[in-house]
Amino acid sequence: MTSSIAKLKHVAEVFKKLNSDFTVQQIGMLLEVAVCENGITMPELVEATGMSQGGVSRNVKMMSSYIEQFPGHKPVVQGFKILETKQDLNNRRCLSVSLSEKGKGIMERVTAILLEKE
């Protein structure tokens, strides 16, 4: 049991290195997206996580890449850059969410940690 807890601690450190403010809610969303290799729509993500539509939208934005511009300043790219959104092929009114290359790398590290022999 101690080694299992140590693995979870190591996984938590991976997320903390990504951003010290990374929340449990965001980890849950990331895992939901990761298990859907072809992406998951925003409505499906709302249903899978039990979060509100606004909560899912805010978290997806934060975990994606977006441009923020303030008056008199240059545009700045924000976000964790671990998710990507694109128009869903089956429903053009929905966005599909998938892992970015950076997100795939993080999930590969997490998987490697969890599969380590005890």
C-alpha positions in Angstrom: 0.0 0.0 0.0 2.9 2.4 0.8 4.3 2.1 -2.7 0.8 2.8 -4.2 0.6 6.0 -2.2 4.1 6.9 -3.2 3.1 6.5 -6.9 0.1 8.8 -6.3 2.3 11.3 -4.7 4.7 11.2 -7.7 1.7 11.7 -10.0 0.6 14.7 -8.0 4.1 16.1 -8.3 3.8 15.9 -12.1 0.7 18.0 -12.0 2.2 20.4 -9.5 5.2 21.0 -11.9 2.7 21.8 -14.7 1.1 24.5 -12.5 1.0 24.8 -8.8 -2.6 25.8 -9.0 -3.7 22.7 -10.9 -7.0 21.5 -9.2 -8.4 18.1 -8.6 -11.3 19.1 -10.9 -8.9 19.8 -13.7 -7.1 16.5 -13.2 -10.5 14.8 -13.4 -11.3 16.6 -16.7 -7.8 15.8 -18.1 -8.4 12.1 -17.3 -11.8 12.1 -19.0 -10.3 13.6 -22.1 -7.3 11.2 -22.0 -9.6 8.1 -22.1 -11.4 9.4 -25.2 -8.6 9.0 -27.8 -10.7 10.6 -30.5 -11.7 13.6 -28.3 -14.8 14.3 -26.3 -17.4 17.0 -26.9 -18.0 19.7 -24.4 -21.6 18.4 -23.6 -20.1 14.9 -23.1 -17.5 16.4 -20.8 -20.2 18.2 -18.8 -22.0 14.9 -18.3 -18.9 12.9 -17.5 -17.5 15.3 -14.9 -20.8 16.5 -13.4 -19.6 20.1 -13.7 -21.6 23.0 -15.0 -21.3 24.0 -18.7 -19.6 27.2 -17.5 -17.2 25.3 -15.3 -16.2 23.0 -18.1 -15.7 25.9 -20.5 -13.5 27.9 -18.0 -11.4 24.8 -17.2 -11.0 23.8 -20.9 -10.0 27.4 -21.7 -7.4 27.4 -18.9 -6.0 24.0 -19.9 -5.9 25.0 -23.6 -4.0 27.8 -25.3 -5.7 31.2 -25.6 -4.7 34.8 -26.4 -5.4 37.5 -23.9 -4.9 41.1 -24.8 -5.2 44.1 -22.5 -5.6 47.7 -23.8 -2.1 49.1 -24.6 -0.3 45.8 -24.2 0.8 43.1 -26.6 -1.3 39.9 -26.9 -0.1 37.2 -24.6 -0.7 33.5 -25.0 -2.1 32.0 -21.8 -3.1 28.6 -20.6 -1.5 25.2 -19.7 -1.5 24.1 -23.4 -2.4 20.5 -22.5 -5.8 20.4 -24.3 -6.9 21.4 -27.8 -10.3 22.2 -29.0 -11.7 22.0 -32.5 -15.1 21.9 -34.2 -16.7 18.5 -33.7 -17.0 16.6 -37.0 -20.5 15.2 -36.1 -22.0 18.4 -34.8 -20.6 21.6 -36.1 -22.2 23.5 -33.1 -20.1 21.6 -30.6 -16.4 21.7 -29.7 -14.4 18.5 -29.4 -11.7 18.5 -26.7 -8.6 16.3 -27.0 -5.1 16.2 -25.6 -2.4 18.4 -27.1 1.1 17.0 -27.7 2.1 18.4 -24.3 -1.0 16.8 -22.7 -0.1 13.4 -24.3 3.4 13.7 -22.9 2.1 14.4 -19.4 -0.3 11.4 -19.6 2.6 9.2 -20.8 4.6 10.2 -17.7 1.6 9.6 -15.4 1.1 6.1 -17.0 4.7 5.3 -16.7 4.6 6.1 -13.0 1.5 4.0 -12.4 3.0 1.0 -14.3 6.3 1.0 -12.4 7.0 -2.3 -10.6 6.7 -2.1 -6.8 
